[in-house]
Amino acid sequence: MKKYQYEIIAQNLESKIIDKMWIGGEKLPSIQKLTEQYKVSKNTVIHALRELEASRLIEARPKTGYFVTNLFEQKNPISPNSETLAPMAVNLSELFNDIMQRGAAFDILPHGSNTSPSNHINILNRYLNKAQRSHTQQKAMHYDSPLGSVDLRFQIKEHYRSVGLNITASDYCITAGCQNSLFLALMATCQPGDNVAIESPAFYGVLQLLEKLQLNVIEIASSTIDGFNPTELEKALQKWKIRACVVTPSFATPSGASMPAGHKKQLVEIANRFDMVLIEDDIYGDLHFTERAPPLKAFDSQDRVILCSSFSKSLSRDIRLGWIAGGRWHKKICDLKLVTQLAGNQSIQQGMHAFMAEGYYRRHLHFYRQVLKRQRDQLIVCLQTHWPDSIRFSIPAGGLAIWVQVDPHIDTAQLYQLALGLGIVLTPGALFSVSGYYKNFLRISFAHPTVGERERAIRKLPSLLWT
Ligand SMILES: Cc1ncc(COP(=O)(O)O)c(C=O)c1O
């Protein structure tokens, strides 16, 4: 469809606002200047500015000009879930499996991404292919060692050393992804019937593990800004025996919250006092838009934090490479890996090691964080301009998703099938808790740019949700 000139100018100004050419509160160039710059009539510029004003991207101040709205100010934080619930068994609905199988929980479109692969994925593939080609007959006839490639563990150790975690390469074990690491951690430390504390809302993969391992869940009231709340955990520990706690200290999904360093110290201190296992999910730790915070394990004084992570969110979900640093349960975890998986793929580990050793992972992260931050801003602008004023959402300083609270009467899980019929995959709030809170919540990912078909899908959603 052909675009009018005023629409092209409005779009161009919008991109510049997202790119922070002018920040919130800053004045746009005068109408006269924009007229000269775009070589159009004054009326066309005014028409474009009115469009942006209607989208709440800018505001007119009488006799002064147009100013960029402060879009990224947290005006309406999400209402916290303020109740910690008693231990309960986990019985999940079919919806969980359906979403997991669709593999699209990080894309609003059902048919996956049509974005071209980043340069780093091409380079990674070159390293993986090279490792595959040099795969010797001798390797093909032998299983990998239970801990996994020493070279790759060395690179992971170095990576963490730069963010304040000083453990050795032999303290890590390579796994088939973070979900696999979380499984090994829970298997090694808990017995059926044990209570496990998690943040609320929490990653649905952990709920699925608790269900399969017959562990009871205690959802701890958490903040959408500061994440897991150690004071709430301590109150729960005074009432119930809790064997382990699974927590995502950096950019937890779905809330995007991150724990301040003081809360991490407090959490470790409480775990020491109550002899509780701490299982840390650090999968989003490297996707920070400001500073990399040290992991919880960096505060561990009694070897009771089990660090779990993978390359799935930071680089590729497809290479299925993760790791676990099991502290005092390290040997038991390695034994469990051996009996459940036998061994990992040697050439993929070798290729990933070379990719890291030559600095590509570091460079990729540097670039990818900027891309993600821009995509986060695009999504925020889209929500601010096309969704009703009544919504509330998180503004995470990293990670991959925004947590959106819509009006209380809306049940996002009920609309899942309807949305699917329209070619939109919702990630309903109900997936992230067994409590029944979060019915009127959605997780929306910014793993892809909010442009084209994806932007149209997100713009279309309010008419579905508010019917
Ligand atoms: C918080 C969190 N932990 C773990 C996983 C699983 O990661 P992996 O693909 O490495 O198994 C995910 C995937 O969505 C996740 O969001």
The ligand as an SDF file (V2000), in Angstrom:
LIG
                    3D

 16 16  0  0  0  0  0  0  0  0999 V2000
   14.4420  -19.0950   32.7350 C   0  0  0  0  0  0  0  0  0  0  0  0
   14.7300  -20.2320   31.8100 C   0  0  0  0  0  0  0  0  0  0  0  0
   15.4870  -21.2520   32.2440 N   0  0  0  0  0  0  0  0  0  0  0  0
   15.7570  -22.3200   31.4530 C   0  0  0  0  0  0  0  0  0  0  0  0
   15.2780  -22.3970   30.1650 C   0  0  0  0  0  0  0  0  0  0  0  0
   15.6070  -23.6050   29.3260 C   0  0  0  0  0  0  0  0  0  0  0  0
   16.7740  -23.3400   28.6220 O   0  0  0  0  0  0  0  0  0  0  0  0
   17.4980  -24.3930   27.6450 P   0  0  0  0  0  0  0  0  0  0  0  0
   16.9600  -24.1330   26.2750 O   0  0  0  0  0  0  0  0  0  0  0  0
   18.9440  -24.0840   27.7400 O   0  0  0  0  0  0  0  0  0  0  0  0
   17.1890  -25.7640   28.1160 O   0  0  0  0  0  0  0  0  0  0  0  0
   14.4900  -21.3450   29.6660 C   0  0  0  0  0  0  0  0  0  0  0  0
   13.9290  -21.4160   28.3110 C   0  0  0  0  0  0  0  0  0  0  0  0
   12.9710  -20.7350   27.9540 O   0  0  0  0  0  0  0  0  0  0  0  0
   14.2180  -20.2320   30.5070 C   0  0  0  0  0  0  0  0  0  0  0  0
   13.4720  -19.1850   30.0850 O   0  0  0  0  0  0  0  0  0  0  0  0
  1  2  1  0
  2  3  1  0
  2 15  2  0
  3  4  2  0
  4  5  1  0
  5  6  1  0
  5 12  2  0
  6  7  1  0
  7  8  1  0
  8  9  2  0
  8 10  1  0
  8 11  1  0
 12 13  1  0
 12 15  1  0
 13 14  2  0
 15 16  1  0
M  END
$$$$
